[in-house]
């Protein structure tokens, strides 16, 4: 999420109240057990095999789902009811839990934001979804700036969830203004921290220029292809916003996916700010490519932010829904829900 896609920030006290409300909701709401036939039940622990993400049977799979907005801003959108709808009515395979580091996030209260992330991981897990633990570093764009915080956060989260088989760790949301070699060095410091606790979970590595394989800063995927991170069971992230990111981005994604494992952990149907008109035609071209190449994806975002990229109409979360159906959805929400609801054909044999 580039800086232009930051929401209008509520006062610090209001933000703290929202985060506290989320924690209270998630720790007191009735739990929902993962039923047979859920994505995690069918696929089990995931593993990178070649350039693909594979299930417990060794078959390539494509996960599709949604990303939260920052939990410091949109706590009221993440309730038992909304997560039930995401897992059931939408049929999502994966929830990306976005813990901002700055912008009023983790650095202001590490314990509270670790608890919030852990609560969402638990709730999504109980509903049979995979969870991407997103370290949403944004500004500064150098992931090394938050190295100590990252070590602490991932150590804590990994210890709390090391018995789960549905976790993926996204260690740097959108690096910017730094070289690939520096991002690679960061990854090679953080991945062992996670592996020391959870040896088997896939790790998702952010790429240069807001996770565009460097395209947004005039480079391309070759720098990653030719100098990969020295670690196994990892994937590289790519982000796009279809109304702004056109042919060069689509082509880079296509080429990269043939050479290295790629996970699209954030995309939108609007411009790079997650606002403005929806370009569903270009978005569908991306989705068709990702279906063809079994590239998993997560859409931004599961909130009622005023921008067109938030799936719910403004005010839905304060009213506590309705969460199911389409009456509360913006056009982008209707469009992405329809595509998530398309039945998956997870290969089990």
Buried (B, 14 or more C-beta within 10 A) or exposed (E): BBEEBBBEEBEEEEBBBBBEBBBEBBEEBEEBEBEEEBBBEBBBBBBBBEBBBBBBEEBBBBBBBBBBBBBBBBBBBBBBBBBBBBBBBBBBBBBBBBBBBBBBBBEBBBEBBBBBBBBBBBBBBBBBBBBBBBBBBBBBBBBBBBBEBBBBBBBBBBEBBBEBBBBBBBBBBBBBEBBBEBBBBBBEBBBEBBBEBBEEBBBBBBBBBBBBBBBBBEBBBBBBBEEBBEBEBBBBBBBBBBBBBEEEBBBBBBBBBEBBBBBBBBBBBBBBBBBBEBBBEBBBBBBEBBBEBBBBBBBBBBBBBEBBBBBBBEEBBEEEBBBBEEEBBBBBBEBBBEBBEEEBEBBEE
